[in-house]
Amino acid sequence: MWTSFVIRAEHAFDGERFLPGGVQVHVENGRIAQLLPRSAPLPDGKPVLERPGATVLPGLIDTHVHTVAGGEPDALALDAHRSAAEREQVVRRSLLAQVRAGVTTVRDLGDNRFAALGRPVADDEPTVVGSGPPITPPGGHCAALGGEAQGPEQLAAAVDRLYERGAGVVKILVSGGAMTAGSDLLQLQFDVEAVRIVVRRAHRHGLPVTAHAHSVPSVEVCLEAGVDGIEHCTCLTPTGIRTPPEVIDKLAERQVIVCPTFGRLPDLPPSPQAARIAHRTGMTLQERFAQVGLLHAAGVRLLAGTDAGIHPAKPHGVLPHSIAELLKSGLPIGQALEAATGGAARACALAEGAGFLRRGAVADLLVVDGDPRDDVACLTRVQDVVLRGRPVVARLPGDRREAPSRGRAHD
């Protein structure tokens, strides 16, 4: 497999903005060696992936996945009954599905007893930033994953254990959740002082804290406790989504990063759990889009993350649909893409320039057929995926499309 090659594409997004006129991305030994205008002369004797009409961008980053969940109905509940070997097979399939969709980094926000965090990453798998088992009270949401803790000593010890096992982020479940039988996502699981203990301990270790929170009181607890990020942030009430203006202001002022966990296959129905919540509260998807639009307009930082794996409408590899739903919420295409590339890389504290097209950055790259400024669905039309400088999805000789060329190519 090549260690030195060029991708030449008609369009380019660098993790923050679109680059006019397209680009040549020169890859050398796992890094981006050069970024040149598309019209620049090509080097002799080097493989060239010529991609007319295509867009090259950094590999996508899904900031909220569950690799132990394989996309089945009640996937997290199924995981509790698997052996370690069976769980490893699910994690492996989940990661490969992400790569096929152009995702080169995932943030796993809830595995089972370090199944995702404690394994070596194969050459054909995305980089994994993991939380390990999320912190939850005894019998709480996702308790079966092994992160139960209650009281100051247990909460501090839980954070210490995550740090010692190599977690890149601490996740705490402040509200209940829909995907655990008997849990109520409108109910608080931890008060301000408990969450504050977790935040202080995590920050002492240099770890950020992101909190699962659906209800308005749970979001308010997160803000008072000083979390770094909030997952879902639905601001759900018994009568639908009601986001207090002061909550929006605090999210923006305190620079709390919100992942609304958008992204689902549009041709599949929502999970039965989601349908029950909608029936109970009257919440609609359009209402959710409007709420996230208000957060964006107020300057709240948003991420693209999907909750991938938890049910059939949210399989691994659904991140392009999350970007499309951010557009429906009012984000411009550049900011929606940044939420899945450069912005996500910053939130995940990724090293080596991941998430950006920059000289010297790790060569995690995606090429899609089309221009997302004209058609966001082109993000599902993956042409090439480069993982740490190695093409893992690429056009092959004999394909109907043009195969890699050598030497100089024509405009």
N, C-alpha and C positions, 0 to 999 in steps of 0.2 A: 504494500500500500504506500501511496505517495507520502513523502514528508515535506515536499516542496512543490507547490502548484499555485495557479492563479484562478480566481473566479472573476469573470467580467460580466457585469449585469447592467442593464439599462437604467435601473432605479436603485436607490440605496437609502437606508435609514440607519443612522449611526448610534441609536440608543437614546437620542435627544431630539434629532431633527432629520429631515430629509436632505440628502446631498444632491445639489443640482447636477444634471448631466450624467448621472450614473457613476460607476466606480470600478476600478480594478482592486481586488483584495489579494495581496501577495502573501502566501502562507509559507513559513519556513520553520520546521522543527517545532510545531505546535503553537506558534505565535503568529500574529499579524506582523509581517516584516515591513510592509509598505501599504499605503492607500494612495492610489494614483487615479487621476481622471480616467474615465472609460476610454477617452480618445487617445491616451498616451500610447506610445509604441509598446508592444508586448515583447517580453524577453524571448530569445531563441532557446529552443531545446527544453522548455519547461511545460508540463501539462497545463492546459488551459480549459477550464469549464466555461464555455461561451454560452451566455444566457440572455439572448435577446428577448425583450418584453418582460423580463423577470425583475424581481426586487431581492437584493441581498440585505440582510439585517442581522443583528446579533441573535444567537440562539435564544429562544423564548425562555422565560423563567416563570414557572407556576408556583406561586407563593403559598398555596394551601392545598396540600394533597394528603391522602392516606394510602400509602403503598401497600399496607396489609389488607386493604379492602379492594376487592377485584371487580367492583361494578355490579355485583349481584343485588337483588332485593335484600335488605337488611344485612348488607355486607359486613359491617362492623360486628354485628351479633354472630355471624357465621365464623368470623375469625377466632372467636373464643374457643371453638371446638377443634381447631386445627392443631396438628403436631408442628413442631419447629420446622421439619423438612417441608411439610405442606405450605406453611407460611412463607418460607423462603421462595418456593415456586411462585406464589402469588406476588411477592415483592418483585421478583425478577420479571414476571410478565408485565406488571404495572410500569416498571421503569422502561422496558423496551417499547411499550405503547406510547409513553411520553416522547421518547426519541423519534419515533416514526412521525409524530405530529410536529416535530421541530423544537421540542422542549429540551434544552441542554442542562438545565438546573431545576431541581424541585426543592421546595421547602416542605418537609414532611412534618405536619403538625399533629401527629397522634399515631404512634405505632404501638405495637404490643410488646412490652418488656424489651425494648431496644432492638427489635427485629430488623428495622431499617437502619437505625443509627449505628448499630454495632457490627455491620457487615462491610467487607471491602467492596469498593465500587469497581465493576468490571470495565474494560476499555470501551465497550459498546453501550454503557449505561450513563445516564446524566449524573452530574454532580448532585450530591444530596446534602442539604442543610437540614438537620433534624432537631426536633424538640424531645424525642423520646416519648414516653407515656405522659400525657397531659395531667396536670395536677387537678384533682377533683376530690370532693369529700367522700367519705365511705358510702358506697351505694349510689353515688352521684352519676351524672352523665359521663359515659365512657369509663366507668369504674373498672370494667372488665379488662381494660388495657394495662392496668397495674400501677396507676399513679395516685392511688388514694392517700390522702393526708388531711389531718385536721388538728388545729391547735398550733401555737407558735413553734414548738419544738419540732413537730412532724413536718410542718411547712418548710421550715429552714432546712431540715435534713433532706427533704425532697429536692430542693433546689441544689443543695450540695451534691447529691447523687447525680443529678442531671449534668452538672458541671464536670464531675469526675468521669462520667461516661462519654464526654465529648459533645454534649449538646451545643448547638449554635444559637439556640433561642429557648426561652422558657415559655411554655403555654399553660395558662390557668383557665379553667372553665368557671366563669363567674355566674353565668345563668345555666339553667337546664338546657336540654337539647331535644330535638325531635327524633333523633335516630336511636335513642335508648328507651326501651319500654319502661313506663312508669315515671319518666322524667318529664318535667313541664318547663318548656323554654321561657315561660313568663315568670318563673320563680328564681329568686336569688339563691346561689349556692354558697357564696362567701360575702362577708361584709367588708367595709373599707379597710379595717385594721388587718384582716387576714391577707387581703391582696397587697396591702402596703408591706407586710412582712416579706412576701415573695418578691416584690419589686426591689426592696432594699437589699435582700440577700443576693438576688440575681445581679444587680448592678455592682455589688461588691466583687463579684466574679467577672465583671465585664460583659455580662450577658443581657440582651434586651428581653423584655417581657411583652408577649402579645396575649390578649385575653379574648376568649370566646364570650360574646355578650349579645343577647337578642332583645331583652326587654329594656325599656327606658331606665328603670332603677339600676339594672346591671351596668349599663353604659355610664350612668352617673357615678357608680362606685368605681369603675375603671378610671374615670377622669380624676376623681379625688385621690385615688391611690397612686397615680403617676405612672400608669402603664405606658409603654412605648407604642403599642399598636392594638387595634381592636379588630377581631374577626367577626364578620357579619354586620354588627352595629345596626341591626334592623330597626331598633327603637320601636319594637312591637308593643302594642297595648291590647286589651281585650276587644277593642273596636278598630283594630287596624294599626297602620303605621302613623305615629304621631311624634315627630321629632321636635322637641322644644328648641326655640331659637337660641337659648342660652347654651344648650348642648352643642349645637353647631358652632357657635362662637368659640367655645372652649376647645373643641376639637381642632379648630384652625389655629387659635392662639398658642396652644400647647404643642402644636405640630405632631399630634397623634396620627399615626398612619392607619388608615382604614382599608381593610380588604373586604369588600361586600360579598365575596364568594359568588360572583356571577359565573355563568357558563353552564349550559346544559344543551343536550341535543334537541333541536327545535321540533323534530318529528316524533318525539316520545313524550308521553304524559309525565307530569311530575310524580314524585314518589307518593305512595299513599299517606305517608306522614305529612308531607307538605300539603297535600290536598285537604287533610283534616284540619291543619292549621288555618288554611285559607277559609274553610267553611266556618271554623270557630270564630275567627276574628274579622272576616271580610277582607283580608289583605289581598291585593292583586299585584301582578307583576308590574303593571303600569304604574301603580302607586310606588313600588320599589324603585323603578327607574327615576321617577320624579324626585324621590328622596335623595338618591345618590347624586342627581343633578344639582340639588340644593347644596349638598356637601361640596361638590366641585366648584360651584359658583362662589362659595365662601372661602375657597382656598385650601380645603382639606386635602391632604395628600392621599391618593387612592392607588391601590395595587390591583393587578390582575391575578386572581387566584380562584380556584374552582371548587374546592372540597372534593376533588376527583376521587372516584372509587367507591363512594358511599351508596350509590344505587344506579340502575341502568341508564338513567338520563344524564348521569355525571360519570362517564367512564374516564379512564386515564387518556389524556390526549385531547381534551375538550377545550383547552385554553383559547384557541382562536375564537370560539363562541363567547368567551368571557370578554374578549376585546370588542366584539361586535355589540355586546350588551352595554359596555361602557359608552359606545357611540350612541346607543339609544337613550342613554342618560344625559346626553348633551356634551360629552367630551369630544374635542376635535381629534381627528385620527392620529395626529402626532403625539398628543398626550395620552391617548389610549394605548398606543404602542409603547410609549415610554413606561407606562405602568406595568408592562410585561417584559421590559428590557432594562434600560438604564435605571429607572426608578426602583424597579424590583431588586436590581443588583445592589443598590445603596441600602435598601431596607434589609437585605439579607447579609450585608457586610461582606460581599464577595470580594475575594482577592484577585490579583492578576488581571484586572481590567475586564473581567467577565461582565457581559451586559452591554458592551460598547464596541463599535468599530473604531479602534484606535491602534496606532503603531505600538507594538510591544504587548498588546493585550493577548490573552489566551484566545486561540482561534476556535471559539464556539460560534458557529455561523448557520444561518438558515437562508435558503433561496426558495422563493415561492413564485408561481407562475402568474404574473400580473402585477398591478400597482394597487396597493391597499387604499390609496387616496381615491381611486375610482371604484374599487370593488373590494370591500373588506373580506368577502368570501374567498378571495385568492389566498388568504392565509391558510386555508385548508388544502390548497393545491401545492403540496410540498414537492420540490424538485431535488433539493440537495440539503443534507444536514452534515455539518462538520463538527466533530466532537473532540475538543482539545487537539485540534490540528489534523484530525484523521477523518476522512470522508466515511461516514457510516451509512448514509443513504445518498445515492448518486445515480445519475444516468449511466446506463451500462451499454457497452458495445452491442449493436443489434437492436437496441431500443428504437422505437419509431422516432423519438426525438434525437437531436444531435448528440453524438457521443463526444467525450473529451478529445480535444485536438492538441497538437503539439506545434510549437513555434508561433509564427505570427498569424493573427486572424484578421478578417476584414470587418470594417464597420458596417 
